[in-house]
Amino acid sequence: MPEKRRLQPVDETDLQEKTLASLAPYRDQDGRIHTIWATLAHHEDALRRYLVFSNHVLGKNTLPLPSRELMILRIAARAQAAYEWDQHVRIARRAGLSDEAILAAATGAWDGLGDLDRVLLTATDSLVDRQGVDDELWNRLTDHLSTEQVIDVLYTVGQYLTIATVINTLGVQVEGDLTLPLPHPADQAVQKEVPA
């Protein structure tokens, strides 16, 4: 990731009213638009359209919230997308996840996680590495999840790979200090698909 921003976030006074309305739910505790969205506001039409999809993945997803967050944290750690990592550590903690579970997902030390989370994280790695899953992993997913939930797995991985790419390419910087250190790639293991 670049050490500095390649694009500065757009000041909200420069945004169209319809963009501000779309961004109303995407503000921090101090009322500021989150940096990722203010950065993507350089292309307001695309941002508004993207937020519709993002709202589904983040707000209306059929996956259990803690499991979804572990998947997102795995992607952020593998991509070394510090901004994404920091935002979702905060969300994961609010969802009741311990720092130990968060770090386990990030590093690949999944033995202490439940079966569903291990399957979802294995699928996350497979989708990141191969943009698909083999038949055995497909069967493991469908043993645990409905068809809608399997589709939400695909959407979640796709959305957060996209966001990681944006963060790392545009140099979106963490807002303050990291809430929890981002594991270094050398500390991460990629899990192989193993039978249940």
Helices and strands as residue ranges (DSSP letters): G 12-14, H 17-22, H 35-40, G 41-43, H 44-55, I 56-60, H 65-79, H 82-94, H 99-107, H 115-130, H 135-144, H 147-170, G 185-187
